[in-house]
Amino acid sequence: MFSLWLRRVAKLGVVSSLLLFSSGAMASGLQVSPTSLSLQARENASGLTLSNSSDEAISAQVRIYQWSQDETGDQLTPSRGLLASPPMIKLNPGDKQLVRIIRAKTPPQGAGAVEDSYRIFVNELPIKSAIQKTGLQFALSYSLPVFVQPVGIVKTAPQLQWRYSLLPDSKQIKLSISNSGNGHAKLIDLSVVGAAGNSVNIHQGLLGYVLPDATMNWTLKIPPSALPTGTTTGKFKVTINGIQTTQDVTLDNSTR
């Protein structure tokens, strides 16, 4: 029962953090940098810097989960493949603290090895204050992606296969993206390219990640006039791992 509850909470944390980082918002108080980590196979550790920009002391907890994806979306499971040291910290106003992220198991290796994926959760913990406060008090929570490279591979890369289907209301599409590469894909700013070459935005900011050997699905609103006609292939413009590209996307009629 507890493990099921933890899994549901962790899944919600991934969603909330994606929204937070896509907007670029960062309130005063607990702050974390960088917002993602990548470890080469030869690296045994990396680090996060936690800082307190508020005028009161704060405490924070650091937890790490293995991150995978299946037909229902993101999945998080407890793991000791990476360890946080220290996992609990207290920060006085203006303080900074380095948290070491330590690799505790052998990186992926062998033919067909793909990068390991993790999520680090950094949660601000409430501290009883001597100052009486009114109104809502917010405790910040961050979810940061971590990728561990396979042995013998300097840089991993995704290989994506795209397809979409028009839903019965003709106002939405189901977009499916599969990744047969050995590295993740981070997708930002999705638009569809019309017949005249004009782009119609259908999702601003972070759409999500597709991990190796995974398929992710999104239901997206799209103007019917933006859909290609008389063809089985559409063109979508998207930024993948920081590089803007145009993708040919196959229309899947089997779901209609």
PyRosetta script that sets phi, psi and omega in degrees:
from pyrosetta import init, pose_from_sequence

init()
pose = pose_from_sequence("MFSLWLRRVAKLGVVSSLLLFSSGAMASGLQVSPTSLSLQARENASGLTLSNSSDEAISAQVRIYQWSQDETGDQLTPSRGLLASPPMIKLNPGDKQLVRIIRAKTPPQGAGAVEDSYRIFVNELPIKSAIQKTGLQFALSYSLPVFVQPVGIVKTAPQLQWRYSLLPDSKQIKLSISNSGNGHAKLIDLSVVGAAGNSVNIHQGLLGYVLPDATMNWTLKIPPSALPTGTTTGKFKVTINGIQTTQDVTLDNSTR")
pose.set_psi(1, -45.9)
pose.set_omega(1, -179.7)
pose.set_phi(2, -63.3)
pose.set_psi(2, -41.8)
pose.set_omega(2, -178.5)
pose.set_phi(3, -64.1)
pose.set_psi(3, -36.6)
pose.set_omega(3, 178.2)
pose.set_phi(4, -66.1)
pose.set_psi(4, -43.3)
pose.set_omega(4, 177.8)
pose.set_phi(5, -61.2)
pose.set_psi(5, -43.8)
pose.set_omega(5, -179.4)
pose.set_phi(6, -62.8)
pose.set_psi(6, -39.7)
pose.set_omega(6, 179.8)
pose.set_phi(7, -63.0)
pose.set_psi(7, -41.9)
pose.set_omega(7, 179.5)
pose.set_phi(8, -65.9)
pose.set_psi(8, -42.5)
pose.set_omega(8, 178.5)
pose.set_phi(9, -62.8)
pose.set_psi(9, -42.6)
pose.set_omega(9, -179.1)
pose.set_phi(10, -63.2)
pose.set_psi(10, -40.3)
pose.set_omega(10, 178.7)
pose.set_phi(11, -62.4)
pose.set_psi(11, -41.4)
pose.set_omega(11, 177.8)
pose.set_phi(12, -64.0)
pose.set_psi(12, -35.7)
pose.set_omega(12, 179.3)
pose.set_phi(13, -63.8)
pose.set_psi(13, -37.8)
pose.set_omega(13, 177.1)
pose.set_phi(14, -61.0)
pose.set_psi(14, -46.2)
pose.set_omega(14, -178.2)
pose.set_phi(15, -62.4)
pose.set_psi(15, -47.7)
pose.set_omega(15, -177.2)
pose.set_phi(16, -63.7)
pose.set_psi(16, -36.9)
pose.set_omega(16, -179.0)
pose.set_phi(17, -70.4)
pose.set_psi(17, -36.3)
pose.set_omega(17, 177.9)
pose.set_phi(18, -61.3)
pose.set_psi(18, -42.1)
pose.set_omega(18, 177.5)
pose.set_phi(19, -63.9)
pose.set_psi(19, -39.0)
pose.set_omega(19, -179.2)
pose.set_phi(20, -63.2)
pose.set_psi(20, -49.2)
pose.set_omega(20, -174.8)
pose.set_phi(21, -75.2)
pose.set_psi(21, -26.9)
pose.set_omega(21, 178.3)
pose.set_phi(22, -68.1)
pose.set_psi(22, -29.8)
pose.set_omega(22, 179.9)
pose.set_phi(23, -84.9)
pose.set_psi(23, -16.2)
pose.set_omega(23, -179.1)
pose.set_phi(24, 76.3)
pose.set_psi(24, 8.8)
pose.set_omega(24, -176.8)
pose.set_phi(25, -78.3)
pose.set_psi(25, 141.8)
pose.set_omega(25, 176.5)
pose.set_phi(26, -150.4)
pose.set_psi(26, 106.6)
pose.set_omega(26, -175.6)
pose.set_phi(27, -76.5)
pose.set_psi(27, 164.8)
pose.set_omega(27, 176.1)
pose.set_phi(28, -68.1)
pose.set_psi(28, 156.3)
pose.set_omega(28, -175.6)
pose.set_phi(29, 115.6)
pose.set_psi(29, -131.7)
pose.set_omega(29, 179.8)
pose.set_phi(30, -70.7)
pose.set_psi(30, 127.2)
pose.set_omega(30, 175.7)
pose.set_phi(31, -131.1)
pose.set_psi(31, 147.2)
pose.set_omega(31, -174.7)
pose.set_phi(32, -131.1)
pose.set_psi(32, 135.4)
pose.set_omega(32, 174.1)
pose.set_phi(33, -146.8)
pose.set_psi(33, 147.0)
pose.set_omega(33, -6.1)
pose.set_phi(34, -74.3)
pose.set_psi(34, 178.3)
pose.set_omega(34, -178.0)
pose.set_phi(35, -93.0)
pose.set_psi(35, 1.5)
pose.set_omega(35, 173.1)
pose.set_phi(36, -159.1)
pose.set_psi(36, 158.8)
pose.set_omega(36, -179.4)
pose.set_phi(37, -134.5)
pose.set_psi(37, 148.5)
pose.set_omega(37, 173.4)
pose.set_phi(38, -137.9)
pose.set_psi(38, 125.5)
pose.set_omega(38, -179.5)
pose.set_phi(39, -109.6)
pose.set_psi(39, 127.1)
pose.set_omega(39, 170.2)
pose.set_phi(40, -70.5)
pose.set_psi(40, 158.4)
pose.set_omega(40, -176.5)
pose.set_phi(41, -59.4)
pose.set_psi(41, -30.3)
pose.set_omega(41, -178.1)
pose.set_phi(42, -81.3)
pose.set_psi(42, -11.4)
pose.set_omega(42, -178.2)
pose.set_phi(43, -87.0)
pose.set_psi(43, 133.4)
pose.set_omega(43, 179.3)
pose.set_phi(44, -96.9)
pose.set_psi(44, -12.3)
pose.set_omega(44, -176.9)
pose.set_phi(45, -160.9)
pose.set_psi(45, 158.5)
pose.set_omega(45, 171.3)
pose.set_phi(46, -141.2)
pose.set_psi(46, -165.8)
pose.set_omega(46, -177.0)
pose.set_phi(47, -157.0)
pose.set_psi(47, 154.7)
pose.set_omega(47, 172.7)
pose.set_phi(48, -118.9)
pose.set_psi(48, 145.6)
pose.set_omega(48, 174.1)
pose.set_phi(49, -107.7)
pose.set_psi(49, 120.1)
pose.set_omega(49, 175.3)
pose.set_phi(50, -102.7)
pose.set_psi(50, 135.9)
pose.set_omega(50, -179.2)
pose.set_phi(51, -136.6)
pose.set_psi(51, 158.4)
pose.set_omega(51, -178.6)
pose.set_phi(52, -121.7)
pose.set_psi(52, 108.4)
pose.set_omega(52, -178.8)
pose.set_phi(53, -98.6)
pose.set_psi(53, 7.6)
pose.set_omega(53, 179.8)
pose.set_phi(54, -90.4)
pose.set_psi(54, 179.7)
pose.set_omega(54, 179.6)
pose.set_phi(55, -101.8)
pose.set_psi(55, 16.0)
pose.set_omega(55, 177.3)
pose.set_phi(56, -134.9)
pose.set_psi(56, 155.3)
pose.set_omega(56, 177.2)
pose.set_phi(57, -67.1)
pose.set_psi(57, 145.6)
pose.set_omega(57, 176.5)
pose.set_phi(58, -133.9)
pose.set_psi(58, 156.4)
pose.set_omega(58, 172.6)
pose.set_phi(59, -117.0)
pose.set_psi(59, 153.5)
pose.set_omega(59, -179.6)
pose.set_phi(60, -143.5)
pose.set_psi(60, 149.8)
pose.set_omega(60, 177.0)
pose.set_phi(61, -119.4)
pose.set_psi(61, 138.6)
pose.set_omega(61, -179.7)
pose.set_phi(62, -117.9)
pose.set_psi(62, 122.0)
pose.set_omega(62, 178.8)
pose.set_phi(63, -128.3)
pose.set_psi(63, 150.3)
pose.set_omega(63, -176.6)
pose.set_phi(64, -127.7)
pose.set_psi(64, 136.2)
pose.set_omega(64, 179.9)
pose.set_phi(65, -129.2)
pose.set_psi(65, 145.9)
pose.set_omega(65, 168.7)
pose.set_phi(66, -68.5)
pose.set_psi(66, 138.9)
pose.set_omega(66, -175.2)
pose.set_phi(67, -118.3)
pose.set_psi(67, 125.4)
pose.set_omega(67, 175.8)
pose.set_phi(68, -137.9)
pose.set_psi(68, 175.9)
pose.set_omega(68, 178.9)
pose.set_phi(69, -138.1)
pose.set_psi(69, 142.2)
pose.set_omega(69, 173.7)
pose.set_phi(70, -136.9)
pose.set_psi(70, -163.9)
pose.set_omega(70, -173.9)
pose.set_phi(71, -65.0)
pose.set_psi(71, -17.0)
pose.set_omega(71, 179.4)
pose.set_phi(72, -97.8)
pose.set_psi(72, -4.0)
pose.set_omega(72, 177.1)
pose.set_phi(73, 118.5)
pose.set_psi(73, -148.6)
pose.set_omega(73, -177.2)
pose.set_phi(74, -71.7)
pose.set_psi(74, 139.0)
pose.set_omega(74, 177.4)
pose.set_phi(75, -130.1)
pose.set_psi(75, 136.8)
pose.set_omega(75, 179.0)
pose.set_phi(76, -124.3)
pose.set_psi(76, 133.1)
pose.set_omega(76, 178.5)
pose.set_phi(77, -132.1)
pose.set_psi(77, 145.9)
pose.set_omega(77, 177.9)
pose.set_phi(78, -57.8)
pose.set_psi(78, 140.4)
pose.set_omega(78, -177.2)
pose.set_phi(79, -150.9)
pose.set_psi(79, 148.0)
pose.set_omega(79, 173.1)
pose.set_phi(80, -114.0)
pose.set_psi(80, 22.8)
pose.set_omega(80, 175.5)
pose.set_phi(81, -67.2)
pose.set_psi(81, -31.9)
pose.set_omega(81, 172.2)
pose.set_phi(82, -125.6)
pose.set_psi(82, 144.6)
pose.set_omega(82, 179.1)
pose.set_phi(83, -125.2)
pose.set_psi(83, 144.9)
pose.set_omega(83, 177.2)
pose.set_phi(84, -103.4)
pose.set_psi(84, 133.4)
pose.set_omega(84, 179.5)
pose.set_phi(85, -137.4)
pose.set_psi(85, 113.7)
pose.set_omega(85, -1.3)
pose.set_phi(86, -83.8)
pose.set_psi(86, 154.0)
pose.set_omega(86, 179.3)
pose.set_phi(87, -82.4)
pose.set_psi(87, -18.5)
pose.set_omega(87, 178.5)
pose.set_phi(88, -128.1)
pose.set_psi(88, 133.5)
pose.set_omega(88, -179.8)
pose.set_phi(89, -140.3)
pose.set_psi(89, 157.9)
pose.set_omega(89, 171.6)
pose.set_phi(90, -123.7)
pose.set_psi(90, 132.4)
pose.set_omega(90, -177.3)
pose.set_phi(91, -120.2)
pose.set_psi(91, 121.7)
pose.set_omega(91, 171.7)
pose.set_phi(92, -77.2)
pose.set_psi(92, 164.9)
pose.set_omega(92, 179.9)
pose.set_phi(93, -53.2)
pose.set_psi(93, 128.4)
pose.set_omega(93, 179.1)
pose.set_phi(94, 82.6)
pose.set_psi(94, -4.7)
pose.set_omega(94, -177.9)
pose.set_phi(95, -75.8)
pose.set_psi(95, 155.8)
pose.set_omega(95, 170.9)
pose.set_phi(96, -129.2)
pose.set_psi(96, 149.9)
pose.set_omega(96, -179.5)
pose.set_phi(97, -142.7)
pose.set_psi(97, 129.1)
pose.set_omega(97, 174.0)
pose.set_phi(98, -85.0)
pose.set_psi(98, 126.3)
pose.set_omega(98, 174.0)
pose.set_phi(99, -108.3)
pose.set_psi(99, 118.6)
pose.set_omega(99, -179.5)
pose.set_phi(100, -81.7)
pose.set_psi(100, 134.1)
pose.set_omega(100, 175.3)
pose.set_phi(101, -106.2)
pose.set_psi(101, 109.2)
pose.set_omega(101, -168.8)
pose.set_phi(102, -106.3)
pose.set_psi(102, 128.2)
pose.set_omega(102, 176.5)
pose.set_phi(103, -76.2)
pose.set_psi(103, 125.8)
pose.set_omega(103, -173.9)
pose.set_phi(104, -114.1)
pose.set_psi(104, 5.3)
pose.set_omega(104, 176.5)
pose.set_phi(105, -144.0)
pose.set_psi(105, 164.5)
pose.set_omega(105, -179.0)
pose.set_phi(106, -65.7)
pose.set_psi(106, 136.7)
pose.set_omega(106, 178.5)
pose.set_phi(107, -63.6)
pose.set_psi(107, 162.7)
pose.set_omega(107, 176.3)
pose.set_phi(108, -56.6)
pose.set_psi(108, 142.7)
pose.set_omega(108, 179.2)
pose.set_phi(109, -154.2)
pose.set_psi(109, 165.9)
pose.set_omega(109, -179.3)
pose.set_phi(110, 98.0)
pose.set_psi(110, 170.9)
pose.set_omega(110, -179.4)
pose.set_phi(111, -60.7)
pose.set_psi(111, 132.0)
pose.set_omega(111, 178.3)
pose.set_phi(112, 79.6)
pose.set_psi(112, 10.6)
pose.set_omega(112, -179.5)
pose.set_phi(113, -66.5)
pose.set_psi(113, 142.2)
pose.set_omega(113, 177.9)
pose.set_phi(114, -124.6)
pose.set_psi(114, 164.2)
pose.set_omega(114, -178.0)
pose.set_phi(115, -64.3)
pose.set_psi(115, 148.8)
pose.set_omega(115, 171.9)
pose.set_phi(116, -83.9)
pose.set_psi(116, 145.0)
pose.set_omega(116, -178.8)
pose.set_phi(117, -123.7)
pose.set_psi(117, 136.5)
pose.set_omega(117, 179.0)
pose.set_phi(118, -136.1)
pose.set_psi(118, 164.8)
pose.set_omega(118, 170.1)
pose.set_phi(119, -127.3)
pose.set_psi(119, 130.2)
pose.set_omega(119, 174.5)
pose.set_phi(120, -100.8)
pose.set_psi(120, 125.6)
pose.set_omega(120, 176.1)
pose.set_phi(121, -104.0)
pose.set_psi(121, 124.2)
pose.set_omega(121, 175.4)
pose.set_phi(122, -115.6)
pose.set_psi(122, 114.6)
pose.set_omega(122, -175.2)
pose.set_phi(123, -117.5)
pose.set_psi(123, 128.4)
pose.set_omega(123, 172.8)
pose.set_phi(124, -74.2)
pose.set_psi(124, 133.6)
pose.set_omega(124, -179.1)
pose.set_phi(125, -106.6)
pose.set_psi(125, 139.0)
pose.set_omega(125, -177.8)
pose.set_phi(126, -67.6)
pose.set_psi(126, 139.1)
pose.set_omega(126, 173.8)
pose.set_phi(127, -119.7)
pose.set_psi(127, 132.2)
pose.set_omega(127, 179.2)
pose.set_phi(128, -64.9)
pose.set_psi(128, 124.0)
pose.set_omega(128, -176.2)
pose.set_phi(129, -101.5)
pose.set_psi(129, 145.1)
pose.set_omega(129, 176.4)
pose.set_phi(130, -74.8)
pose.set_psi(130, -16.0)
pose.set_omega(130, -179.3)
pose.set_phi(131, -90.7)
pose.set_psi(131, 124.7)
pose.set_omega(131, 178.6)
pose.set_phi(132, -70.4)
pose.set_psi(132, 127.2)
pose.set_omega(132, -177.8)
pose.set_phi(133, -118.6)
pose.set_psi(133, 152.2)
pose.set_omega(133, 174.9)
pose.set_phi(134, -122.1)
pose.set_psi(134, 160.3)
pose.set_omega(134, 178.9)
pose.set_phi(135, 83.8)
pose.set_psi(135, -175.3)
pose.set_omega(135, -177.6)
pose.set_phi(136, -75.0)
pose.set_psi(136, 140.0)
pose.set_omega(136, 174.8)
pose.set_phi(137, -117.0)
pose.set_psi(137, 129.8)
pose.set_omega(137, -175.7)
pose.set_phi(138, -108.8)
pose.set_psi(138, 135.4)
pose.set_omega(138, 172.6)
pose.set_phi(139, -106.8)
pose.set_psi(139, 123.1)
pose.set_omega(139, -174.9)
pose.set_phi(140, -76.7)
pose.set_psi(140, 148.6)
pose.set_omega(140, 177.8)
pose.set_phi(141, -138.8)
pose.set_psi(141, 134.2)
pose.set_omega(141, -179.5)
pose.set_phi(142, -123.2)
pose.set_psi(142, 145.2)
pose.set_omega(142, 173.1)
pose.set_phi(143, -127.6)
pose.set_psi(143, 116.3)
pose.set_omega(143, -172.1)
pose.set_phi(144, -116.2)
pose.set_psi(144, 131.8)
pose.set_omega(144, 177.4)
pose.set_phi(145, -78.0)
pose.set_psi(145, 143.2)
pose.set_omega(145, 175.7)
pose.set_phi(146, -131.9)
pose.set_psi(146, 133.2)
pose.set_omega(146, -179.1)
pose.set_phi(147, -125.6)
pose.set_psi(147, 130.5)
pose.set_omega(147, 179.3)
pose.set_phi(148, -109.9)
pose.set_psi(148, 121.7)
pose.set_omega(148, -174.2)
pose.set_phi(149, -75.6)
pose.set_psi(149, 147.0)
pose.set_omega(149, 177.5)
pose.set_phi(150, -69.2)
pose.set_psi(150, 158.4)
pose.set_omega(150, 176.9)
pose.set_phi(151, -64.6)
pose.set_psi(151, 135.1)
pose.set_omega(151, 175.4)
pose.set_phi(152, 83.3)
pose.set_psi(152, 2.0)
pose.set_omega(152, 179.7)
pose.set_phi(153, -120.4)
pose.set_psi(153, 119.7)
pose.set_omega(153, -177.5)
pose.set_phi(154, -74.0)
pose.set_psi(154, -40.4)
pose.set_omega(154, -177.8)
pose.set_phi(155, -143.9)
pose.set_psi(155, 128.6)
pose.set_omega(155, 177.0)
pose.set_phi(156, -90.7)
pose.set_psi(156, 164.2)
pose.set_omega(156, -179.6)
pose.set_phi(157, -152.6)
pose.set_psi(157, 147.4)
pose.set_omega(157, 176.1)
pose.set_phi(158, -82.3)
pose.set_psi(158, 156.9)
pose.set_omega(158, 168.8)
pose.set_phi(159, -131.1)
pose.set_psi(159, 108.7)
pose.set_omega(159, -169.5)
pose.set_phi(160, -104.6)
pose.set_psi(160, 141.3)
pose.set_omega(160, 172.1)
pose.set_phi(161, -119.4)
pose.set_psi(161, 125.9)
pose.set_omega(161, -174.4)
pose.set_phi(162, -110.6)
pose.set_psi(162, 143.7)
pose.set_omega(162, 169.5)
pose.set_phi(163, -153.8)
pose.set_psi(163, 155.2)
pose.set_omega(163, 178.4)
pose.set_phi(164, -143.4)
pose.set_psi(164, 158.8)
pose.set_omega(164, 175.8)
pose.set_phi(165, -137.1)
pose.set_psi(165, 145.8)
pose.set_omega(165, 178.5)
pose.set_phi(166, -84.7)
pose.set_psi(166, 126.5)
pose.set_omega(166, 179.7)
pose.set_phi(167, -76.8)
pose.set_psi(167, 160.6)
pose.set_omega(167, -173.1)
pose.set_phi(168, -55.7)
pose.set_psi(168, -28.0)
pose.set_omega(168, -179.0)
pose.set_phi(169, -77.4)
pose.set_psi(169, -5.8)
pose.set_omega(169, 178.9)
pose.set_phi(170, 60.9)
pose.set_psi(170, 12.7)
pose.set_omega(170, 178.7)
pose.set_phi(171, -115.2)
pose.set_psi(171, -6.2)
pose.set_omega(171, -179.2)
pose.set_phi(172, -135.3)
pose.set_psi(172, 155.3)
pose.set_omega(172, 173.6)
pose.set_phi(173, -124.0)
pose.set_psi(173, 154.3)
pose.set_omega(173, 169.1)
pose.set_phi(174, -102.6)
pose.set_psi(174, 116.7)
pose.set_omega(174, -179.6)
pose.set_phi(175, -103.0)
pose.set_psi(175, 124.5)
pose.set_omega(175, 179.1)
pose.set_phi(176, -117.9)
pose.set_psi(176, 130.8)
pose.set_omega(176, 179.9)
pose.set_phi(177, -128.8)
pose.set_psi(177, 122.7)
pose.set_omega(177, 177.8)
pose.set_phi(178, -107.6)
pose.set_psi(178, 147.0)
pose.set_omega(178, -177.6)
pose.set_phi(179, -123.5)
pose.set_psi(179, 109.1)
pose.set_omega(179, 178.5)
pose.set_phi(180, -101.2)
pose.set_psi(180, 9.0)
pose.set_omega(180, 179.0)
pose.set_phi(181, -85.0)
pose.set_psi(181, -172.8)
pose.set_omega(181, -179.2)
pose.set_phi(182, -105.8)
pose.set_psi(182, 8.7)
pose.set_omega(182, 178.8)
pose.set_phi(183, -138.3)
pose.set_psi(183, 164.4)
pose.set_omega(183, -176.7)
pose.set_phi(184, -77.0)
pose.set_psi(184, 163.5)
pose.set_omega(184, 171.7)
pose.set_phi(185, -123.7)
pose.set_psi(185, 126.8)
pose.set_omega(185, 174.3)
pose.set_phi(186, -105.1)
pose.set_psi(186, 120.0)
pose.set_omega(186, -171.2)
pose.set_phi(187, -108.5)
pose.set_psi(187, 126.7)
pose.set_omega(187, -178.5)
pose.set_phi(188, -134.1)
pose.set_psi(188, 144.7)
pose.set_omega(188, 170.4)
pose.set_phi(189, 54.9)
pose.set_psi(189, 81.0)
pose.set_omega(189, -178.6)
pose.set_phi(190, -96.8)
pose.set_psi(190, 133.0)
pose.set_omega(190, 175.1)
pose.set_phi(191, -142.5)
pose.set_psi(191, 156.9)
pose.set_omega(191, 177.7)
pose.set_phi(192, -104.0)
pose.set_psi(192, 139.6)
pose.set_omega(192, -177.9)
pose.set_phi(193, -97.1)
pose.set_psi(193, 119.7)
pose.set_omega(193, -179.0)
pose.set_phi(194, -77.1)
pose.set_psi(194, 174.8)
pose.set_omega(194, -178.0)
pose.set_phi(195, -61.3)
pose.set_psi(195, -31.3)
pose.set_omega(195, -179.5)
pose.set_phi(196, -84.2)
pose.set_psi(196, 1.1)
pose.set_omega(196, 179.6)
pose.set_phi(197, 90.3)
pose.set_psi(197, -0.9)
pose.set_omega(197, 178.9)
pose.set_phi(198, -80.8)
pose.set_psi(198, 150.4)
pose.set_omega(198, -179.0)
pose.set_phi(199, -104.0)
pose.set_psi(199, 134.7)
pose.set_omega(199, 176.3)
pose.set_phi(200, -114.6)
pose.set_psi(200, 116.1)
pose.set_omega(200, -177.9)
pose.set_phi(201, -67.8)
pose.set_psi(201, 133.0)
pose.set_omega(201, 176.2)
pose.set_phi(202, -122.4)
pose.set_psi(202, -12.0)
pose.set_omega(202, 173.5)
pose.set_phi(203, -159.8)
pose.set_psi(203, 117.5)
pose.set_omega(203, 176.9)
pose.set_phi(204, -93.2)
pose.set_psi(204, 147.9)
pose.set_omega(204, 177.8)
pose.set_phi(205, 78.7)
pose.set_psi(205, -157.7)
pose.set_omega(205, -174.0)
pose.set_phi(206, -74.3)
pose.set_psi(206, 119.7)
pose.set_omega(206, 174.1)
pose.set_phi(207, -81.4)
pose.set_psi(207, -44.2)
pose.set_omega(207, 179.1)
pose.set_phi(208, 153.6)
pose.set_psi(208, -169.4)
pose.set_omega(208, 179.9)
pose.set_phi(209, -116.0)
pose.set_psi(209, 151.7)
pose.set_omega(209, 167.5)
pose.set_phi(210, -124.9)
pose.set_psi(210, 114.0)
pose.set_omega(210, -178.6)
pose.set_phi(211, -81.1)
pose.set_psi(211, 162.4)
pose.set_omega(211, 177.2)
pose.set_phi(212, -56.8)
pose.set_psi(212, 143.0)
pose.set_omega(212, 178.9)
pose.set_phi(213, 61.0)
pose.set_psi(213, 28.3)
pose.set_omega(213, -178.8)
pose.set_phi(214, -128.7)
pose.set_psi(214, 159.5)
pose.set_omega(214, 172.8)
pose.set_phi(215, -127.2)
pose.set_psi(215, 130.8)
pose.set_omega(215, 178.4)
pose.set_phi(216, -118.5)
pose.set_psi(216, 146.9)
pose.set_omega(216, -177.4)
pose.set_phi(217, -124.0)
pose.set_psi(217, 140.1)
pose.set_omega(217, 175.7)
pose.set_phi(218, -133.5)
pose.set_psi(218, 139.6)
pose.set_omega(218, 171.4)
pose.set_phi(219, -100.9)
pose.set_psi(219, 121.5)
pose.set_omega(219, -171.4)
pose.set_phi(220, -129.3)
pose.set_psi(220, 138.8)
pose.set_omega(220, 173.1)
pose.set_phi(221, -75.5)
pose.set_psi(221, 138.8)
pose.set_omega(221, -179.6)
pose.set_phi(222, -150.3)
pose.set_psi(222, 133.1)
pose.set_omega(222, 178.3)
pose.set_phi(223, -62.1)
pose.set_psi(223, 132.5)
pose.set_omega(223, 179.4)
pose.set_phi(224, -54.8)
pose.set_psi(224, -32.3)
pose.set_omega(224, -178.8)
pose.set_phi(225, -67.2)
pose.set_psi(225, -18.7)
pose.set_omega(225, -178.6)
pose.set_phi(226, -85.8)
pose.set_psi(226, -13.8)
pose.set_omega(226, -178.6)
pose.set_phi(227, -75.5)
pose.set_psi(227, 141.9)
pose.set_omega(227, 177.1)
pose.set_phi(228, -67.1)
pose.set_psi(228, 145.6)
pose.set_omega(228, 178.4)
pose.set_phi(229, -120.4)
pose.set_psi(229, 146.8)
pose.set_omega(229, 177.1)
pose.set_phi(230, 70.5)
pose.set_psi(230, 21.0)
pose.set_omega(230, -179.9)
pose.set_phi(231, -149.5)
pose.set_psi(231, 157.3)
pose.set_omega(231, 178.3)
pose.set_phi(232, -100.3)
pose.set_psi(232, 6.8)
pose.set_omega(232, -178.3)
pose.set_phi(233, -131.9)
pose.set_psi(233, 131.9)
pose.set_omega(233, 174.1)
pose.set_phi(234, -111.5)
pose.set_psi(234, 168.2)
pose.set_omega(234, 178.1)
pose.set_phi(235, -120.4)
pose.set_psi(235, 129.1)
pose.set_omega(235, 178.8)
pose.set_phi(236, -121.8)
pose.set_psi(236, 138.0)
pose.set_omega(236, 176.9)
pose.set_phi(237, -102.7)
pose.set_psi(237, 133.9)
pose.set_omega(237, -176.0)
pose.set_phi(238, -155.9)
pose.set_psi(238, 153.9)
pose.set_omega(238, 173.2)
pose.set_phi(239, -98.6)
pose.set_psi(239, 119.9)
pose.set_omega(239, -178.3)
pose.set_phi(240, -113.9)
pose.set_psi(240, 117.8)
pose.set_omega(240, -179.4)
pose.set_phi(241, 50.3)
pose.set_psi(241, 40.6)
pose.set_omega(241, 175.3)
pose.set_phi(242, 89.1)
pose.set_psi(242, -2.5)
pose.set_omega(242, -178.2)
pose.set_phi(243, -116.6)
pose.set_psi(243, 124.2)
pose.set_omega(243, 179.8)
pose.set_phi(244, -77.9)
pose.set_psi(244, 131.8)
pose.set_omega(244, -178.6)
pose.set_phi(245, -137.5)
pose.set_psi(245, 164.4)
pose.set_omega(245, 172.1)
pose.set_phi(246, -114.7)
pose.set_psi(246, 125.2)
pose.set_omega(246, -175.3)
pose.set_phi(247, -110.5)
pose.set_psi(247, 136.8)
pose.set_omega(247, 169.5)
pose.set_phi(248, -82.0)
pose.set_psi(248, 126.9)
pose.set_omega(248, -174.9)
pose.set_phi(249, -120.4)
pose.set_psi(249, 124.5)
pose.set_omega(249, -176.0)
pose.set_phi(250, -80.7)
pose.set_psi(250, 133.5)
pose.set_omega(250, 175.0)
pose.set_phi(251, -77.9)
pose.set_psi(251, 125.3)
pose.set_omega(251, -180.0)
pose.set_phi(252, -101.6)
pose.set_psi(252, 106.9)
pose.set_omega(252, -179.5)
pose.set_phi(253, -87.2)
pose.set_psi(253, -6.0)
pose.set_omega(253, -173.3)
pose.set_phi(254, -70.9)
pose.set_psi(254, -21.0)
pose.set_omega(254, -177.9)
pose.set_phi(255, -90.3)
pose.set_psi(255, -4.0)
pose.set_omega(255, -176.3)
pose.set_phi(256, -87.5)
pose.dump_pdb("model.pdb")
